[in-house]
């Protein structure tokens, strides 16, 4: 349960200065190299570690280094470690151990690789891995008990620094069942965050009596999926409803936050999030004043620190260079050839060769009638010429499986209506936006200028349809026919292929959109892959050898005299240039 850094006597009359540094949502950005695009990157733990070492020189043992999860997915180096070289010590564990993290919370993308990967990673990481609401299947919503926590994890860690006792509670967003098939998290349950935090704060107060309590939450500030049982992004709710926290370090939503939230007892709680990809770290400076052995004052300051201009830690780089070289060799392997380039950004504006290549391969691999697919990258490009293993991470970002479900034509239609409601504006005049944009979200790595998450913008293949931008929500999509010329029948049952995130209710397109109860989704599944979707896309391209990706032209935005110029304007707003 507890990890002691250096146990000291309780201070008498003394001022203690501490610093805590948080990273979050690293997503494989360990090294100063983008293995997908074959170029250097600014966001990297090798730069962050330079800053961390400077702070360690200043604070010595009075510094805590913590991470908020989502470290097992992202750059090809983690895929290589998870699946290509699984017998070696996991690269993410090696990096955590090398940098001497003091605590790590599990993120949702750390669950995504499956038991075989994360169980091994848990065993290999040497600092406490936290997840107070990640409990054994049979212990959900029970009393606060360390024995209820999933094997290898801890509900909290305890640290002694210069006589100060600190407890760190780790929590994970409980929305996992909405994104991942149960086989991936079999044996685990995910408790609602606020009630879980209440019982563990009380437990810690009763058993530990610490000077400071920190939250280390892989859950955004607020919003996301909300059900009767839980809230996806619940950091603000916990800060307000659960007195006892001094600071909550959080992540998951890929946004920078530094807010003071007043809890229901009137105390202000620092809530801080560095966003993603190691462009920043979040840090807190804490000054504690003791008189006669009693803590009489806490002074807490928080900052977001840009680390992209730090020098690369050459010693760290040298240590991992053999791994870097091995990953570079892996991603450089040729798998095929494209006769023309493909651009993910085109998928926001209509049919695109990028999106439709995935659609076509999904249909070919599965034998489905209809395919759903969304842009998973904002602005990825695969150039004409040789296509490498690294390019496949640009084509498909996540380690989703491929699923095929039985859906009625009506459910297909409603699914698409919900998607385009998230995606497009309702135009009332020609000057309006075609797309549902929000300029305040441009720094959000999952919205990138849109109101909603771009990975939920599903288009369809296998049917011909129009999206009328002048119609109200729920009435935009007109399905004309099956693409093979057969009539489309809303009463007919169709075989529909999609990724596992969507098939399990991710984005709520099937649940809220199509109206299928969440508990019914599993019974709709008629086929699924054993390995990740990228693997099968790669194998198909390898078989084809030379590929000529083209848009399918099976759907379009209408009325075209309004839609076309509006889309051109929105393209320029999003990408800073005219559409080619």
Buried (B, 14 or more C-beta within 10 A) or exposed (E): EEBEBEEBEEBEEBEBEBBBBBBBBBBBBBBBBBBBBEEEBBBBBBBBBBBBBEBBEEBEEBBBBBBBBBBBBBBBBBBBBBBEBEEBBBBBBBBBBBBEBBBBBBBBBBBBBBBEBBBBBBEBBEBBBBBBBBBBEEBBEEEBEEEBBBEBBBBBBBBBBBBBBBBBBBBBBBBBBBBBBEEBBEEBBBBBBBBBBBBBBEBBEEEBEBBBBBBBBBBBBBEBBBBEEBBBBBBBBBBBBBBBBBBBBBBBBBBBBBBEBEBEEEBEBBBBBBBBBBBBBBBBBBEBBBEEEEBEEEEBEBEBBEBBEBEBBEEBBEBBEEBBEBBBEBBEEEBBBBEEEBBBBBBBBBBBBBBBBBBBBBBBBBEBBBBBBBBBBBEBBBEEEEBBBBBBBBBBBBBBBBBBBEBBBBBBBBBBBBBBBBBBBBBEEEEBBBBBBEEEBEEBBBBBBBBBBBBBBBBBBBBBBBBBBBBEEEEBBBBEEBBEEEEBEEEBEBBBBBBBBBBBBBBBBBBBBBEBEBEEBEEBBEBBBEEBBBBBBBBBBBEBEEBEBBBBEBBBBBEEEBBBEBBEBBBEEBBEEEBE
